[in-house]
Amino acid sequence: MLTDPVDQSVRHREQSANGNERVWKLVAALAALVLVGFIVYVATRPPHPRPVASYSVTPPATLATGSKAPTFVLPRLGGGPPVSLASTLGTPTVVNFFASWCRDCQAELSAFGALSTQAGGRVAVVGVDSNDTVAAAEAVLAKAKVTYPVGVDSNAKVATSYLLTALPVTFFLDADGRVVHVAFGTQTLASLVHWTAVLTAGTAHS
């Protein structure tokens, strides 16, 4: 039986069109899945911005060594008298900016707790909890057995005045409240002891 060449051509075009239609339907379905995934990500991501807590590249600009650290008065986490930087004047001071959602911050909190205990009043340790929720901050501090005063910087105004764009960052201030050293990223007890020894020995350098 002979087949009409015209019919064969028509069937070929129809098959090709059907194939193209299936391909486009598949592409459209994949695009829809990607869009749904993006919408779910946006809807479920944390409500507050999270600064990058890593310093694998050149540290960002911050307060210059020798400059006067901006003073602040913040509500005390857990209640009690406000946390004031002015109250530590006359004593070398370590100011640690952190947040509960920052894993690098969590890793160093116990070291600051140990430093505060070992310092015995020779050095003041102050924490500044920035861009965070009170309940979450209290939980990580309790786990790290932190007892030094921590101020609540919920809108990150103090962190901004210190030119911070990431966490954690630690400032080592002399007895006059001037910046001796700025440490980026997670600190160990050894590094904290080193810089507090520099402060108390009066041989401050950056």
N, C-alpha and C positions, 0 to 999 in steps of 0.2 A: 504494500500500500504506500503510495507516495504522500509525502507531507508537504503541505503548502509552505514554501519558504517565508511567505509573509506572516503566516501563523507562528512559525518558529521564532521569527524576529520579535513578534509581539510578546510571546511567552517569555522570551529571554529578557526583554525589557521589564516585564512585570516581576520576574524573579529577582532581577537586579534591584528594582525599586523596593521590593519587599525586604531584601537584604539590607539595603541602606536604611530603611525605616527601622529595622531591628537594632542596627548599630546606633542610630540616633537616640532611640528609646533607652538603650543601655547607658549611653553617655549622659543623657538627661537624668537618669536614675542615680548614677554615681555623683553627679553634680549636686543633686538634691540631698544625698547623704552627707556630702562634705558641708553643705550649708547648714543642715540640721546639727551636725557635730560642732560647727563654729558657734551656732546660737546657744547650744548647751554649755559650751565652754565659757562664753561671755556671761551667761546667766548664773553659773555656779562658781565662778572665780571669786576670791576673797574681795570684800567690799572696799578695803583700803589699799592704796598703792604700796607695793613692796620694793623698797630700794634694793639694788643689787648688793649682796653681802659677800662679795668676792673681790679681791684685789690682785688678780693675777697679772694685771697690766700696771702701768705707772699710776701711782696713787693720785687722786684728784687734788686740786688746789684746796687748801684749808687755811686756818689761821697760821700766820707766820710765827716762827720761833722768836721769842722776845716780846711778842705783842701781848696786850692785856686781854685776858679772856673775858668775854661778855658776861656780866653778872646776870643772875636770874633768881626768881623766887617762884617755886612750883608747889602745887599741892602734894603732900606726902602720900605715897602709895600705902594703903592700909590705915590711913588716918594719922593724926598727930600734928605737931608743929610743921609749918611749911618748910620745904627744903630750899635753903638760901646759900648761894655760893659765897656771899659776903661773910657769912658766919664762919667760914673756914680761913679767912685772911689771917695771916700769922702762922699758918700751918701748911706745909706742902700738901697738895691735894691732887688726887687722881679722880678724873671725871670720865665715867664710862657711859657712852651712848649705846643703847641696845633696844631690842624689841623681842617679844616672846616668839613671834613668827619667824625670826631669823635664826637658823640653825647654828651658824657660826657664833652668834651671840650666846645661845644656850650653852655651847661648848666651853665658854670661858667664864661663866658666872661663878662657878665653884672656886675658880682661881681668885677672883676678886673677893669672895667671901673669906677665903683663907688669908689673903693679904690683909684684909681689914682686921682679922683676929691677931695676926702676927705683928702688925704695925704698932699695936698698943698705944694709939693716940699720937704717935710720932708723925703719922701721915693720915690725912683724912681721905676716905673713899666715899664718893658720891655717884649714884647711878641716875641716869636720865632715861626714862622709858618713853620712847618717841613713837608716835603714830601707831598706837596699840590699844588693846582693850584691857581694862583693869583686871578683870577676872583671869585672863590668860597670863598676864604679867605676874600676878600674885602666885599663880600655880608654878611657873618655872622658877621663880625666886625661892619659893618654899622648898622645892625639890633640890635646889642648889644650896640651901641653908644660908641664905643671904640675910644679914641683920643690919647692914649699913643703910643709911637713908637713901631712898629712891624717890625722885620727883616724877610726877606725871606730866609729860609733854605731849598731850593727846593730839594736838594739831601741828606738832613739829615746829613750833615757832622758835624754840630755843635751838633745836638742831639746825634750823635755817640760819640763825644768827651766828652759828659756828661754821657756816658754809658747808654743811654736810649734804652729800647726795647719796650716801650709802652707809650701811651699818655692818659690823660694829666699828666704832672709832673711840679711841681712848686718849685723853689729854692729860699730860703730866704738868702740873702747875707748881711754880715755886711759892714761897710763903707770901710773896707780894701779888700773887694771882697772875703771873706772867707765864706764857707757854714756854716750856722747856723742851718738850718732845711730844710728837703726835704719832700714835701707833694705829695702823690700819689693820683690820682683820682680827682673827682670833688670837688672844694673848694667853700665854702660859704663865704659870706662877713664877717660873724662873725669869721671864722677861719683865714681869711686874716688880719682882724683888730687885732686879738690876736697876731699873729706872727709879724706883723709890730710894734705893741706896744713893743714886746720883743726887737726888733731890736733898736728902737729909745730910749728905756730905758737903753740900754747898759747892759741888763741882759741876753744876748743870751745863750740859752741852747737848747739841742736837745730833 
